[in-house]
Amino acid sequence: MALYVYNTLTRNKQEFIPQIEGKVGMYVCGPTVYGLPHVGHAKSYISFDVIFRYLKFLGYRVKYVQNITDVGHLLDNDDDRIIKQAQIEKSDPYEIAYKYELHYFDCMKALNCERPSISCRATGHIIEIIEMVKTLVEKDFAYSTPEGNVYFRINSFKNYGALSNRTLTDTKSGERITVADDKENPEDFALWKRAEEAHLMKWDSPWGVGYPGWHIECSVMAKKYLGATIDIHGGGMDNIFPHHESEIAQSECANGVNFVKYFLHNNLVTVNGQKMGKSLGNFITLPDLFKEYDPLIIRFFTLTTHYRRPLDFKETQIKEAGDSYNRIYESVSQARSLLKNKQAASDPAAAAYNDVKQIISDFTDAMNDDFNTPAAISHVYAIVKLLNTETHNAAPDIGKIKAILDFFSSHVEPILGFSFDAQTSSTNDQTQELVTYLSDIRQKLRDAKQFELADKIRTDMETVFNVSVKDGKVSNK
């Protein structure tokens, strides 16, 4: 089955065919580094991490570019977000940007998101940004003003609004930023802004000292690392308008070719059914979330919802996801421990077991259907059921267990980004084996109704090994 993706440009699923056979160029809008990463970042970058992983699994050579917006992201009152945060923290904007960039990468590592092939900062591409702005001015798609600003003529691009399905009449004055007095039309957006004397992040340009607008940065970096036309452009649905719409306009006007083949957008995050926001008191940062939950459980919970559907953060559902993840972890890690001590009489492939073969096929079909991770995880549940049946048999089929575990090693873990290996837990190998052994003994004592001794083992395990022991699972505290 071929890979099909939902293309926001065409509003339907299309077979994915890259420009160059065997190679994929993917650009995903990265964070604006002015605060701690939050659950919205988790939703977006876990989603595109899985897409990155699956494309590589299919054999593509993928160049994954993700930017860091460290200048130029304007607030509604025309202030730069990073500069405003620097004022709040009584720091300088360069320090703020670097500080929160490190926080972002730390959180992504905890969520087991692979680093992009290229991670590029906007401030490292000022020369290229100025050159693209000059090209747009020379082609009469943009204009400079006596005040030192440069704006894109939105009326010069007839397809503006095609991505977001909006017309120019829908693009109302002041919808994105405060309307500047020096614009030809209120809808025109900034490519370059004049910097005030006190503005620290500023550069010389043909139009005076200033700094870039938000949209132009991504057009420049996408072109530099992936070419004038790219295969995949990703980001959150909140990026569709005006950010991605403006990227298309300025890129196609400057370069003279189509900008993107496939636009992929992840949906947004709510908290208990409400839009997340600091003013609502339900804003959740990832460092705070990690104090309560294992980051891999957050990853698992996120992937139980399709990337194009909204994700509602509810504590009860996160706990349920944690229980499910721990059950899978326990089943797989125990089976791997079992295989250390036993060898199959032969080494049959998964194809020798029709039930295993079918689940593997169902899993890949789900991923080929626009990266349907909830369906893929449902097939993981199904194969864990088979695994548990075999590991609890008096005479388990070691070959079948190996075939199932091979599926975890070759598909589930590298594609979905989970880790069910006992060696990756916070305890070392010997301790994990002892915990598993004691857990098995405790269960046998419970089966024999020797509850007092079973309870003592549980208490000792929790005290000595710092694990939480409940009927049916063992997890790190």
Secondary structure, DSSP 8 states (H G I E B T S, - for coil): ---EEEETTTTEEEE---SSTTEEEEEE---B-SS--BHHHHHHHHHHHHHHHHHHHTT-EEEEEEEEB-S--B-TTS-BHHHHHHHHHTS-HHHHHHHHHHHHHHHHHHTT----SEEEEGGGGHHHHHHHHHHHHHTTSEEE-TTS-EEE-GGG-TTTTTTTT--TTTS-TTSSS---TT-SSTT-EEEEEE--TT-SS-B--TT-SEEE-HHHHHHHHHHHHH-SSEEEEEEEGGGIIIIIHHHHHHHHHHHSS--EEEEEEE--EEETTEE--GGGT---BHHHHHHHS-HHHHHHHHHTS-TTS-EEE-HHHHHHHHHHHHHHHHHHHHHHHHHHH---SS---GGGSHHHHHHHHHHHHHHHBT--HHHHHHHHHHHHHHHHHHHTSSS--HHHHHHHHHHIIIIIHHHH-----GGGSSS-HHHHHHHHHHHHHHHHHHHTT-HHHHHHHHHHHHHHH-EEEETTEEEE-
